[in-house]
Structure formats: structure tokens, C-alpha cells
Amino acid sequence: MDLDLRDKRVLVTGSASGIGRATAEAFLREGAAVVVNGLTEAEVGGALASLAPLGPVRGLAADLSTAAGAEALVAFAAADGPVDILVNNVGIFSVKPFAQLTDADWQHAFDVNVMSAVRMTRALLPAMLGRGRGAVVNLASEAGVKPLPQMIHYSVTKTAMIGLTRGLAELTKGTAVTVNAVLPGPTWTEGVEAYFHGLAAAKGEPVDGIVETYFRNDEPTSLIQRFVEPREVARMIVFVATSPASNGAAYRIEGGIIRSIL
């Protein structure tokens, strides 16, 4: 299938690893030029070394929890021309009891998971509307629909991303600009792998055993009973970004965890 991505410029935030990196790779394989982003020079350098053989890719280390970081990435991405597709992927998660979550915990989660998308979209959407074409894809989560009690702060930020998506889409009426959300379920990224290794060490149990029983014990409603792979989410992101008749929608790729027909 030709997705008409030749000569398109794509910016994927938080793309030094995990879903973001898989998404950058998927766009490159479809012929797009991609800008990647990570928190450190080492992360970005590693991503560039891996992705460069696939096509035109540049990268910048920037902390998108700050206005200065977002502004720097926007300027860097736009240096070679307008951004056609923005994927707001950068995000963090942590497991912490609600009563122990401080104001600083909440603020940091919102700054990374929500305000990064607000700032990047605010900077790039007006030009897309001016050209009459473009796409924004926001990474939310199944936790935005089915909040997780052990990650309430994370869940709330992902609910906010779904609301942000629909609100922004309303601004695109009558144009060929689209704004959609993608909602992954538990995905086997480097961050999730590190979490499970830490959990195994704390419990004094083999990590393989904890992973093997995770869906049976913690996510029994999952229909696939396994972790989603980053490349599977990436394919959904590319599809959504290149689907002109879809706008303001929330696409679930969570393995059926959410027990709902919609």
C-alpha cells in the first residue's frame, strides 16, 4: 500500500527508544524524512546510528517538559522545511500509591505527558492549517479510558490527551488537517522491561515468571494475553497519520483490555 509519504517531513517526539523509535523507523521505511528526539545526546546518537541506513533522519536532544526544549525542537525540525506530520509520543510512567504522589509528581507527569504535546502542537498546527493539510497523532493509552489505580497520575494525563485530541480536531474543520489519538495497551518497551526487572528484584523472584503471569493476574480482560510490540503500535500510528477521513478519533491498540464495543 502506498501511503504517499515520499518527501513528507515527520517529527516524532520521544523517539530515541520504544514506541517512538519504532514509529520513526516505520515512517522512514515508507519514504518519509524523520526528525527524532530524546532527552540526552547519547540516546539520540544511538537512535540515529540505528535509523540512518533507512532514510533521511536527523535528531535533537531536548527536554520537552520545558518550553525552551519544545521551542528548540520546533526550530530544529522546521529548519529543512515545514513539518507535515507531528507525532506527540514522548511520555513517562511510574507506579506509585495515590497517597504518596506529591504535587511535584503530578506536575512533572503533566509537563512531560501533556504540556509537551500542547506546546509542540501549538507551534506547528497553525502552519498546517495555513497550508490546509497535515496530521497530528497524540499518544494516549488504554489507561486514559480505564484508569489504573497504581498509576492514577499517569492515567489522568492520558485522559487529558484524549480530550486534547478531540478539542484540537475541532479546530481543523474544513481542512485536510487531522488530529487523532492512538491508545496502546501494555507495550514491551525498554522502560517496561526495566520496570519488570526492578519488580522482580524487589520481590526476589525470576523476572520471566512475573512476566509470564502478568496478564493472567493483572490484566485478565486482555484478549491477546501478551504485551503489544512497539512495531505494532508504530504501524497503527502511520496508518492513522495517513488516513484523511479520520479526524478527532481515538484508536485503541490495547489487545482488548477495555471491555467495550466502542
KOLFI-438165 format. One record per residue: z, y, x of N, C-alpha, C in turn; residue number from 1. Coordinates in pm, 1 decimal. Each point is the difference from the previous one (the first is absolute). Last residue first. Layout:
# residues N
      n.z      n.y      n.x     ca.z     ca.y     ca.x      c.z      c.y      c.x num
        Z        Y        X        Z        Y        X        Z        Y        X NUM
...
***
This chain:
# residues 262
      n.z      n.y      n.x     ca.z     ca.y     ca.x      c.z      c.y      c.x num
   2180.1     10.4  -1699.1    -62.6    124.4     45.3     67.5     47.3    129.0 262
    146.2   -389.3   -229.3   -145.0    -16.2    -13.7    -74.8    124.4     44.8 261
    484.3   -198.2    191.6    -56.4     91.3    -97.6   -150.5    -22.1     -7.3 260
    411.2   -122.0    326.2    -33.6    -80.3   -117.4    -45.0     90.1   -113.1 259
      3.2     25.7    558.3     28.5     80.5   -118.5    -46.6    -77.6   -123.8 258
    -87.1   -196.1    414.5    145.6     15.8    -10.5     38.4     74.9   -127.6 257
   -451.6   -137.2    196.4     49.6    -34.4   -133.3    150.1     11.3    -16.1 256
   -272.2    116.2    397.7     15.7   -142.6    -16.4     58.4    -40.7   -133.6 255
   -128.3    445.8    169.2    136.9    -40.1     30.9     24.9   -146.8    -30.9 254
   -338.0    405.9    -41.8    -37.9   -113.7     84.2    130.6    -59.6     53.7 253
   -190.2    398.1   -389.3    100.8    -92.6     48.8    -62.4   -108.9     86.3 252
   -130.4    529.3   -148.4    -51.5   -134.6     20.7    106.8    -88.6     62.8 251
    -58.0    475.9   -301.6     92.1    -66.0     92.5    -40.1   -146.5      9.5 250
   -275.1    498.4   -142.7     49.0   -134.5    -29.5     95.8    -50.2    107.4 249
   -294.8    414.1    -54.8    131.8     10.3    -58.9     66.4   -133.1    -28.1 248
   -509.4    -37.1     49.3     73.0    121.5     36.5    133.7      2.5    -71.7 247
   -509.0   -283.1     81.8    144.1    -18.7     -8.9     70.8    126.3     46.3 246
   -477.3    -68.6     11.1     42.3      7.6   -139.7    149.5    -22.0    -17.8 245
   -235.0    -21.1    434.9     -6.0    134.5    -58.7     48.6     10.2   -143.9 244
    105.0   -304.1    443.1    -29.8    -29.6   -140.8     -0.3    130.2    -79.6 243
    123.2    -81.2    474.8   -144.8      6.5    -18.6    -42.6    -33.8   -142.6 242
    458.7     -8.1    156.9    -51.9    126.2     52.7   -148.3     17.7    -27.4 241
    218.6   -408.5   -113.9     43.2    109.2    -87.6    -59.1    132.9     45.6 240
    -81.7   -380.6    270.5    -65.4    -13.1   -130.8     34.5    117.4    -91.0 239
    221.2    -31.2    413.5   -140.9     36.5     19.3    -74.4     -5.8   -132.7 238
    445.0   -147.6     -3.8     -6.7    144.3     25.6   -144.8     45.8     14.8 237
     86.7   -463.7    -40.7     20.5     69.8   -126.6    -12.5    151.0     18.9 236
    -15.5   -268.1    382.0   -121.5    -17.8    -79.6     10.6     71.4   -133.8 235
    380.6     -8.2    275.7   -105.2     86.6     54.7   -128.7    -10.9    -80.7 234
    361.6   -290.9    -91.0     24.2    135.0    -53.1   -110.8     94.4     45.6 233
    -14.5   -423.3    177.0    -26.1     -9.5   -143.3     22.2    134.5    -67.4 232
    100.7    -56.9    459.7   -145.0      9.9    -21.5    -35.7    -10.0   -148.3 231
    458.4    -54.8    142.2    -49.3    137.7      9.2   -149.9     13.6    -28.0 230
    272.9   -399.7   -230.2    -43.4     32.1    135.6    -54.1    143.1      4.6 229
    392.2   -243.2   -326.4   -135.4     54.0      4.0    -34.5     30.5    145.1 228
    365.5   -379.9   -130.0    -20.9    139.5     35.6   -148.7     35.6    -10.3 227
    192.3   -386.1   -318.7    -19.6     23.2    143.3     -9.6    149.0     23.9 226
     -9.0   -231.7   -439.5    110.7    -58.4     76.1    -23.9      5.7    151.0 225
   -255.7    136.5   -421.3    -62.4    -58.7    118.5    103.1    -62.7     93.0 224
    128.4    223.1   -403.4    -89.3   -109.3    -38.2    -66.1    -65.5    120.5 223
    492.2    266.3    -84.0   -127.4      3.3     73.5    -85.0   -120.8    -38.7 222
    456.3     80.7   -147.8   -110.7     30.1    -90.9   -134.5      8.9     70.9 221
    429.3    -77.0    227.7    -45.7   -117.0    -75.6   -116.0     27.7    -95.1 220
    252.1    211.6    421.4   -113.8     49.1    -78.2    -56.9   -114.4    -83.7 219
    391.2    -70.7    270.0      5.6    145.9    -19.8   -112.7     57.0    -84.2 218
     64.4   -484.6    111.8    132.9     55.3    -25.1     -0.9    146.4    -42.7 217
   -405.3   -242.1    104.6     71.7    -82.6    -97.0    132.9     63.8    -38.8 216
   -256.2    200.0    339.8    -59.6     21.6   -131.7     69.4    -83.2   -107.7 215
    150.4    -43.4    456.9     12.0    137.2    -49.9    -53.6     14.9   -142.1 214
     26.9   -391.0    323.6     67.7      0.7   -130.0      4.1    137.7    -66.1 213
   -208.7    -73.6    429.6    -50.9   -107.9    -85.1     61.2      4.7   -139.5 212
    149.8    295.3    345.4   -131.2     39.0    -52.3    -50.3   -103.3    -99.9 211
    397.2    -98.0    226.0     21.3    113.0    -89.8   -131.3     43.6    -63.9 210
    -13.8   -336.8    329.2     64.5    -48.2   -121.6     20.9    110.7   -101.3 209
   -172.7    101.7    429.4    -98.0    -74.8    -78.7     59.4    -48.0   -131.8 208
    274.0    215.3    327.5    -80.7     93.5    -78.2   -100.6    -74.2    -87.1 207
    482.4   -205.0    145.2   -137.7      8.9     49.9    -83.3     91.6    -89.4 206
    528.1     95.1     36.7    -87.3   -103.1    -55.2   -140.1     14.8     58.9 205
    413.0    288.6     21.8      7.9   -113.9     88.8    -81.4   -117.6    -49.1 204
     59.0    463.1   -176.7     50.1   -115.7    -73.0     20.8   -121.4     89.4 203
   -177.2    406.1    175.0    127.6     35.4    -62.4     62.0   -119.6    -71.5 202
   -431.2    -43.8    189.1    100.7     11.9    105.3    137.4     29.7    -58.6 201
   -366.9    -10.0   -291.6     29.1   -134.4     49.4    108.4      3.2    107.0 200
   -163.2    408.6   -163.4     78.2    -67.5   -102.7     41.1   -139.7     46.2 199
   -292.0    246.7    273.1    133.5     58.3      1.4     92.2    -67.6   -100.2 198
   -449.9   -124.5      2.0     62.3    -47.2    123.2    142.4     55.5     12.1 197
   -259.8    150.9   -356.4     42.0   -138.3    -20.2     61.4    -60.0    126.5 196
   -177.2    441.1     19.4    113.7     -5.3    -93.1     50.7   -142.6    -16.0 195
   -391.6     72.5    249.3    118.8     42.4     74.6    123.8     -5.9    -88.9 194
   -413.1    -86.7   -204.2     34.3   -108.5     92.6    126.6     34.0     78.5 193
   -181.0    330.4   -273.3     63.2   -104.4    -80.7     41.3   -117.8     88.5 192
   -240.2    348.7    203.8    130.0     47.5    -43.1     76.1   -104.2    -80.7 191
   -447.1    -81.9    137.1     91.3     -5.1    113.8    141.0     43.8    -39.2 190
   -276.1   -190.7   -401.6    -30.5     96.7    104.8     98.1    -18.1    114.7 189
   -130.1   -242.1   -471.2     48.9    -44.5    130.8    -50.9     93.5    109.9 188
    125.4     97.5   -536.2   -113.9    -20.7     89.4     51.8    -29.1    140.4 187
    147.4     52.4   -563.4     48.6    -32.4    134.9   -115.5    -42.8     90.7 186
   -207.1    256.6   -377.2    128.3    -67.2     -6.5     48.9    -25.8    140.7 185
   -340.3    415.1   -164.1     19.3   -131.8     60.9    136.2    -57.9    -36.8 184
   -327.7    384.5   -212.7    138.8    -45.5     -3.9     10.9   -139.4     61.4 183
   -331.9    480.2    -26.2      0.2   -144.2     21.8    144.9    -44.0     16.6 182
   -280.6    453.6   -235.6    110.9    -59.7     73.6    -22.3   -150.0     13.1 181
   -335.9    474.1    -67.1     55.6   -123.8    -53.1    115.4    -47.8     86.7 180
   -391.8    416.5   -100.9    132.8    -19.7     57.9     61.3   -122.2    -67.9 179
   -524.9    265.1     76.2     91.5    -92.5    -65.5    133.0     -5.3     74.8 178
   -492.6    314.2    -82.1    118.6    -24.7     82.7     93.2    -93.2    -78.2 177
   -422.9    210.1   -143.8    -10.0   -137.3     49.7    111.1    -29.8    100.0 176
     24.1    351.6   -437.1    -54.6    -10.9    135.2    -16.7   -148.1     34.3 175
    199.6    163.7   -410.6   -133.9     57.8      6.7    -62.8     -2.3    136.8 174
    523.8    -35.9    -11.9    -86.2    -19.4   -117.9   -134.2     71.7     16.3 173
    413.7    -36.7    290.9   -136.0    -31.9     44.6    -99.6     -9.7   -113.9 172
    491.7     67.0    -17.0    -62.0    119.7     57.4   -147.1    -21.6     33.6 171
    289.1   -349.7   -158.9    -31.1     92.1   -109.4    -69.3    126.9     50.5 170
    168.7   -323.7    304.5   -127.0    -41.3    -60.8    -40.7     93.6   -113.6 169
    421.3     53.4    209.8   -110.1     50.6     81.7   -134.9    -36.1    -60.7 168
    385.2   -171.7   -211.4     -4.5    145.1    -10.8   -114.1     60.2     79.1 167
     85.6   -464.4     33.1    -58.9     35.6   -130.0    -10.3    151.4    -17.1 166
    204.4   -158.9    397.6   -139.5    -42.6     -9.0    -63.7     43.0   -131.8 165
    464.5     63.7     72.8    -80.9     95.1     75.8   -147.8    -32.6    -13.5 164
    305.8   -304.2   -182.8     -8.4    122.5    -78.2    -84.6    106.3     67.6 163
     84.5   -392.0    237.4    -84.4    -32.5   -115.7    -16.6    122.7    -88.6 162
    290.5     32.8    365.8   -139.8     -6.0     45.0    -94.5    -33.4   -114.3 161
    469.2     -5.4    -73.2    -49.4    136.8     15.0   -147.2      0.8     42.1 160
    224.5   -407.2    -11.7    -24.9     46.3   -136.2    -57.0    141.2      3.0 159
    138.9   -167.6    402.5   -126.5    -62.1    -39.0    -33.5     27.4   -146.8 158
    409.8    151.9    187.3   -111.2     71.8     64.0   -133.8    -58.8    -42.1 157
    391.2   -212.4   -151.6    -18.1    129.8    -65.7   -115.4     77.6     64.0 156
    131.2   -410.6    196.4    -64.4    -20.7   -129.8    -29.3    132.0    -69.4 155
    247.9      2.5    406.0   -141.2    -33.5     21.4    -73.6    -10.6   -133.3 154
    461.6     57.5    -22.5    -62.1    122.4     51.6   -149.6    -22.3     24.7 153
    266.2   -369.0   -134.0    -22.1     95.1   -108.7    -70.6    124.7     49.5 152
    102.2   -485.4    162.2    -83.6    103.9     61.6    -30.2    107.8   -103.7 151
    249.7   -388.7   -105.9     40.5     10.4    140.8    -78.2    107.3     74.5 150
    -92.4   -105.3   -460.3    136.3     53.1     11.6     49.1     14.1    143.1 149
   -509.6     46.5   -194.6     81.1    -99.8     68.8    141.1     53.6     20.5 148
   -418.9    105.7   -383.0     88.5     48.2    106.8     90.5   -109.9     54.6 147
   -474.4     15.0   -239.3    114.2    -91.9    -12.0    100.0     34.9    110.0 146
   -372.5    268.7    -24.1     -1.1    -42.9   -140.1    120.6    -87.8    -30.0 145
    -76.8    160.3    435.3     -8.4    121.4    -79.0     -1.7    -27.5   -148.8 144
    -13.4   -344.7    330.1    135.9     52.1    -17.2      1.4    131.4    -77.3 143
   -401.2   -210.8    138.5     51.4    -62.4   -121.6    142.8     48.0    -27.3 142
   -298.4    337.6    270.9     58.6   -132.1     19.5     35.4    -58.9   -135.1 141
   -327.7    407.6    259.0    127.4     -9.0    -69.9     55.8   -140.0     27.5 140
   -399.2    332.7    219.2     67.8   -129.5      4.7    136.1     11.9    -68.1 139
   -481.3    283.0    -72.0    141.1      6.5     34.1     61.2   -139.4     -2.3 138
   -510.2    257.0     49.9     68.9   -122.6    -40.7    144.0      9.1     51.1 137
   -463.8    333.7   -100.9    135.2    -10.6     53.8     59.3   -130.1    -52.5 136
   -526.8    244.1     59.3     93.3    -97.3    -55.8    133.3      8.8     73.2 135
   -519.6    279.8   -119.3    105.1    -39.6     92.0     93.5    -98.5    -66.8 134
   -364.0    431.9   -152.9      6.1   -144.0     28.0    110.7    -27.0    102.1 133
   -146.2    445.2   -146.4    -26.2    -79.4   -119.3      4.4   -149.3     22.4 132
     86.6    408.4    285.1   -124.6    -76.1     21.7    -38.1    -82.3   -121.4 131
    403.8    242.1    -14.1   -106.7     96.8     24.8   -134.4    -66.9     21.4 130
    386.7   -264.6    -40.7    -37.1     56.7   -129.9   -112.9    101.8     14.8 129
    177.6   -177.9    393.5    -70.2   -105.4    -74.5    -45.7     52.4   -135.2 128
    267.4    281.7    255.1   -134.8     -7.7     56.2    -80.5   -109.4    -67.9 127
    458.0     47.6   -125.0    -82.2    114.1    -42.4   -142.6     -3.6     53.7 126
    322.9   -344.4    136.6    -60.2    -12.0   -133.4    -82.5    121.4    -41.3 125
    267.1    -40.8    418.1   -136.3    -54.4      0.3    -67.2     -6.5   -136.9 124
    461.0    166.2    100.4    -87.9     58.2    102.0   -145.7    -41.5    -17.1 123
    342.3   -174.4   -279.2     -8.3    143.9    -24.9    -95.7     66.1     98.2 122
    105.4   -452.7     63.1    -91.0     19.4   -113.6    -17.2    148.0    -30.9 121
    304.8   -121.9    338.7   -135.2    -37.6     39.9   -100.3     25.2   -113.1 120
    461.7     77.9    -88.0    -53.6     94.9     98.2   -144.2    -32.4     37.7 119
    231.7   -294.3   -293.2    -14.2    132.0    -62.3    -68.1     96.2     97.1 118
    117.9   -422.3    161.6   -117.5     -6.3    -88.0    -24.9    133.8    -67.6 117
    384.5    -38.2    263.2   -117.4    -16.4     87.6   -127.1     -0.6    -83.5 116
    416.3      4.5   -222.2    -46.7    130.1     45.6   -115.9     -8.4     98.1 115
    197.7   -409.8   -168.6    -58.2     83.5   -104.7    -58.5    129.5     55.3 114
    210.3   -341.1    280.3    -76.2    -75.3    -99.2    -70.9     85.4   -103.0 113
    278.9    187.9    364.1   -103.0    -89.3     54.3    -88.9    -55.1   -110.8 112
    358.3    285.6   -121.0    -84.3     72.9     94.6   -113.4    -88.1     52.2 111
    333.3   -188.7   -282.5    -93.8     85.6    -72.3    -93.7     73.7     95.1 110
    339.8   -266.1    189.4    -92.8    -86.2    -75.1   -102.9     84.0    -74.7 109
    346.5    228.1    219.0    -95.1    -56.4     95.7   -101.5    -89.5    -70.8 108
    351.7    180.7   -256.2    -92.7    104.2     42.9   -105.6    -54.9     94.1 107
    351.1   -287.1   -142.5    -91.3     33.2   -109.7   -105.4    101.4     45.0 106
    339.8   -105.1    306.2    -84.7   -117.2    -24.5   -103.7     29.9   -107.3 105
    327.6    325.3     81.1    -99.0     -3.9    108.0    -92.8   -120.0    -14.7 104
    365.9     45.3   -292.9   -103.1     98.9    -31.0   -110.0     -1.7    105.7 103
    250.2   -457.2    -28.5     41.0    139.3     13.9   -111.6     93.3    -46.9 102
    158.8   -532.0   -109.8   -113.3     88.1     28.8     46.9    145.3      2.2 101
    270.3   -388.5   -117.6      2.4     38.8    140.9   -116.3     91.7     38.4 100
     59.3   -194.5   -438.5    119.5     81.1     25.9      8.2     48.9    143.7  99
   -353.9   -300.0   -141.2    -12.2    134.0    -57.5    117.6     89.5     36.4  98
   -147.9   -398.2    331.9     65.8     14.3   -130.9     -4.7    144.3    -49.2  97
   -382.5   -200.4    321.2    131.8     62.0     12.6     62.4     13.5   -138.2  96
   -477.2   -125.7    308.0     87.3    -64.8    -96.9    141.4     54.2     20.4  95
   -515.5    220.5     99.2    123.6    -52.8     55.7     80.0    -60.5   -113.0  94
   -528.1    234.9    148.9     90.6    -65.4    -93.3    125.8    -41.1     75.6  93
   -478.5    353.7     26.8    111.0    -72.5     61.0     78.7    -70.6   -108.9  92
   -536.6    233.1     95.0    120.1    -20.9    -79.1    104.1    -78.0     77.4  91
   -563.1    196.3    -30.7    123.2      1.3     79.3    122.2    -15.5    -91.0  90
   -471.6     36.3   -153.5     62.3   -130.1     18.4    137.5      6.5     66.7  89
   -424.4    276.0   -237.9    139.2     35.2     28.2     82.3   -128.9      6.0  88
   -537.0    133.4     59.5     89.1   -108.5    -41.0    141.5     36.7     44.6  87
   -505.5    257.5    -91.5    135.2      8.0     53.4     81.7   -116.0    -54.8  86
   -553.0    158.8     66.9     97.9    -89.4    -62.1    132.6     14.3     72.9  85
   -360.8    283.6    118.5    -51.8    -48.4   -128.2    101.2    -84.9    -75.0  84
     14.3    420.8    378.4     52.9   -133.1    -28.8    -47.3    -41.4   -138.8  83
   -261.6    356.0    346.2     90.9    -19.1   -113.2     44.4   -145.8    -16.4  82
   -128.2    160.7    495.6    -62.5     14.9   -130.5     97.9    -30.4   -110.9  81
    111.2     -6.5    468.0   -137.7    -50.8      4.8    -73.2     13.1   -132.8  80
    457.8    141.9     51.1    -71.8     61.1    112.2   -145.3    -42.9      6.6  79
    374.7   -134.4   -306.9   -110.4     82.8    -48.7    -84.2     58.8    112.4  78
    394.4   -269.9     82.4    -94.6    -79.9    -78.3   -122.6     79.8    -40.0  77
    355.9    219.4    230.4    -64.1    -99.9     85.9   -107.4    -76.4    -76.8  76
    269.5    303.7   -238.2    -89.5     72.0     91.4    -76.8    -97.9     88.1  75
    329.9   -180.0   -281.8   -111.2     55.1    -79.7   -100.9     69.0     90.7  74
    398.9   -151.5    194.6    -90.5   -110.8    -31.5   -119.0     48.0    -81.8  73
    340.5    310.6    105.2    -69.3    -41.8    121.6    -99.6   -111.2    -28.8  72
    281.5    146.6   -349.4   -100.4    102.3     33.1    -79.1    -39.7    123.8  71
    362.0   -273.1   -125.6   -109.9    -10.7    -95.7   -110.9     99.9     32.4  70
    394.5     22.1    254.3    -73.7   -122.2     28.6   -119.6    -17.2    -91.7  69
    294.2    360.4    -77.0    -76.3     20.6    123.1    -82.5   -123.5     35.1  68
    302.5    -14.2   -365.2   -118.6     79.6    -32.4    -86.8     18.6    123.7  67
    309.5   -439.2    -37.7     12.3    144.3     22.3   -129.2     70.9    -36.8  66
     53.8   -470.6     -7.6    115.1     42.3    -79.4     23.9    149.7     14.4  65
   -337.2   -253.9    240.3    -41.1     56.6   -128.5    116.6     28.8    -93.3  64
   -110.5    -40.7    544.1    108.5    -33.7    -91.4    -28.0     67.2   -134.2  63
   -352.2   -168.5    404.8     56.9    113.4    -72.9    104.9    -50.8    -96.5  62
   -419.3   -144.7    381.9    141.0    -24.9    -28.3     57.9    124.3    -66.6  61
   -528.2   -175.3     -0.8     96.2    103.3     38.1    140.3    -46.0    -36.2  60
   -568.9   -182.7     66.0    137.1    -10.5    -46.0     89.0    110.3     51.8  59
   -547.7   -227.7   -109.1     83.5     90.2     78.8    141.4     -9.7    -53.4  58
   -512.4   -283.8    -27.1    138.0     18.4    -41.4     70.7     93.6     97.1  57
   -501.3   -271.1   -134.1     54.3    129.7     42.5    140.8     22.9    -55.0  56
   -142.9   -512.1     62.3    -71.6    118.0    -45.8     67.7    127.1     44.8  55
    119.2   -465.3    118.6    -54.7    -16.7   -134.4    -79.0    121.0    -48.6  54
    255.5    -52.7    424.6   -123.0    -80.5      0.1    -68.7     -9.9   -136.4  53
    426.2    241.7     49.7   -117.4     66.6     57.8   -126.1    -86.8      2.5  52
    468.8   -126.7   -137.8    -99.8     37.3   -100.3   -129.7     54.9     57.9  51
    391.9   -137.4    266.4    -39.1   -111.3    -85.6   -118.4     33.8    -89.4  50
    191.7    330.2    278.1    -54.0   -104.6     86.2    -50.6   -117.0    -82.1  49
    226.8    349.3   -222.6   -134.4     40.1     42.8    -64.6   -107.0     87.0  48
    449.5    -59.6   -134.7    -91.6    -12.9   -113.5   -143.6     33.8     40.8  47
    340.8     62.8    317.7    -20.2   -141.3    -27.1    -96.5    -23.0   -113.5  46
    128.2    442.4     98.7    -82.6    -55.7    106.4    -28.9   -147.5    -21.1  45
    301.4    217.6   -289.3   -137.6     41.3    -27.2    -94.8    -57.4    105.0  44
    460.9    -74.3     60.7    -48.0    -67.6   -121.2   -146.4     31.4    -26.2  43
    212.1    227.7    352.4    -16.6   -141.9     32.8    -54.3    -77.1   -119.6  42
    117.3    455.9    -49.3   -125.2    -15.5     73.5    -27.0   -148.1     31.6  41
    298.7    106.9   -433.4      5.9     20.2    144.7   -137.1    -18.9     63.8  40
     64.4    -26.9   -477.5    110.3     89.0     36.0      3.6     31.0    148.9  39
   -466.0    -97.3   -265.0    126.4    -70.2     16.6    105.0     97.5     45.5  38
   -557.3    -50.7   -199.1    119.3     80.2     27.7    120.5    -92.0     14.5  37
   -599.1     33.9    -27.1    125.6    -71.0    -17.9    115.1     87.7     46.0  36
   -543.3     46.0   -178.3    107.6     61.6     77.4    127.8    -75.9    -31.6  35
   -560.3   -132.6    -42.8    139.0     -2.2    -43.5     90.5     77.0     97.4  34
   -540.6   -108.7   -209.1     71.2     52.6    116.5    143.9     23.6    -43.5  33
   -346.8   -380.5   -225.3     59.1    133.9     -3.9     53.2     39.9    137.0  32
   -204.9   -435.0   -144.6    -85.6    103.5     56.9     55.4    140.0     -2.3  31
    191.7   -446.0   -126.1    -96.4     43.1   -101.3    -84.9    118.1     47.2  30
    350.8   -180.5    264.0    -95.0   -110.2    -19.0   -105.7     33.7   -105.1  29
    357.0    302.5     75.9    -89.7     -4.1    115.8   -105.8   -108.0    -17.1  28
    343.4     25.9   -320.7    -94.7    111.7    -13.4    -99.9      1.3    115.7  27
    344.2   -319.9     17.0    -90.8    -29.6   -110.7   -102.8    110.7    -19.4  26
    345.0     59.4    321.6    -96.5   -101.7     42.2   -101.8    -28.4   -109.5  25
    357.4    285.3   -101.7    -90.9     65.1     94.7   -107.5    -97.7     44.8  24
    339.5   -178.1   -260.3    -87.4     85.7    -79.5   -100.3     73.2     87.9  23
    335.5   -259.8    201.0    -96.1    -88.7    -65.3    -99.4     80.4    -83.3  22
    354.7    235.9    190.9    -93.8    -45.1    104.1   -106.2    -92.8    -58.0  21
    343.5    144.9   -288.6    -83.7    112.0     43.1   -102.8    -40.6    102.6  20
    331.1   -310.0   -149.8   -104.9     22.4   -100.4    -93.9    110.9     44.7  19
    269.5   -152.5    408.1     18.1    -41.0   -137.6   -119.2     23.4    -90.6  18
     43.7    314.5    429.5     36.0   -139.7    -19.9     -3.4    -31.3   -148.8  17
   -125.3    423.2    169.4     11.5    -64.0    130.3     33.5   -147.8    -11.9  16
    -63.0    367.0   -346.4    -98.0   -107.0     19.3      4.5    -63.7    137.9  15
    196.3    393.2   -300.0     82.5   -115.9     29.8    -82.3   -123.2     30.7  14
   -298.6    328.2   -243.5    128.6     32.8     62.0     80.9   -127.9     23.6  13
   -541.5    108.0    -35.0    103.8    -92.5    -47.2    130.1     34.7     70.9  12
   -526.4    212.4   -110.8    128.0     22.1     67.0    103.1    -92.3    -63.1  11
   -578.4     46.7     42.0    118.6    -51.3    -67.7    123.0     28.8     85.7  10
   -564.8    123.5    -84.9    116.6     20.7     85.8    126.4    -34.8    -78.0   9
   -556.1   -155.6    -21.7    117.3     55.4    -68.8    115.7      9.7     99.0   8
   -442.9   -194.0     90.9     14.5    143.1     26.5    114.1     64.6    -78.4   7
   -119.9   -456.3   -194.5    -63.1     48.5    122.6     12.6    151.2      8.5   6
    138.6   -289.8   -371.6     97.4     65.6     86.3    -58.9     46.7    132.6   5
   -140.9   -263.9   -436.5    -48.0    135.6     28.6    100.8     79.4     83.4   4
     -0.4   -475.9   -150.9     95.8     94.2    -55.7    -32.3    144.8     32.2   3
   -251.3   -507.4    -51.4     -7.1    125.3     74.0     90.7    102.1    -67.5   2
      9.1   -562.6     15.7      0.0    119.2    -83.7      0.0    125.0     87.8   1
***
